[in-house]
Amino acid sequence: MSSLRMTTPRLLALRVLLDDPGRERYGLDLALEAGLEPGTVYPILVAFESVGWLSSREEDVDVHAEGRPRRRYYRLTALGVTAGQERLAAVRQRRSTGTSGRRLAW
């Protein structure tokens, strides 16, 4: 498993991606479903792709006919599905036991 630090926004994005692992999503779509700002989601997608959790492709459209820029679509890889499920399970486990593995100083 990679050493990718899991923040709350990353966990939210991951949960949405895992809801339908085979589905391709573009950044704004993912941001809306996860309840995140688009500016937050794109660094998350880059981080996930850099550790091999996502693959991406740019859509092949005529930008003039569509009247919008091309979208980059992201999909979880097999590694991303496995690692994502493990990360979410670990978070659920920590929350259910009421500890993060840290001890109080006093």
Stockholm file with secondary structure:
# STOCKHOLM 1.0

chainA/1-106         MSSLRMTTPRLLALRVLLDDPGRERYGLDLALEAGLEPGTVYPILVAFESVGWLSSREEDVDVHAEGRPRRRYYRLTALGVTAGQERLAAVRQRRSTGTSGRRLAW
#=GR chainA/1-106 SS CCCCCCCHHHHHHHHHHHHSTTCCEEHHHHHHHHTCCHHHHHHHHHHHHHTTSEEEEECCCCHHHHTSCCCEEEEECHHHHHHHHHHHHHHHHHHHHTCCSCCCCC
#=GC SS_cons         CCCCCCCHHHHHHHHHHHHSTTCCEEHHHHHHHHTCCHHHHHHHHHHHHHTTSEEEEECCCCHHHHTSCCCEEEEECHHHHHHHHHHHHHHHHHHHHTCCSCCCCC
//
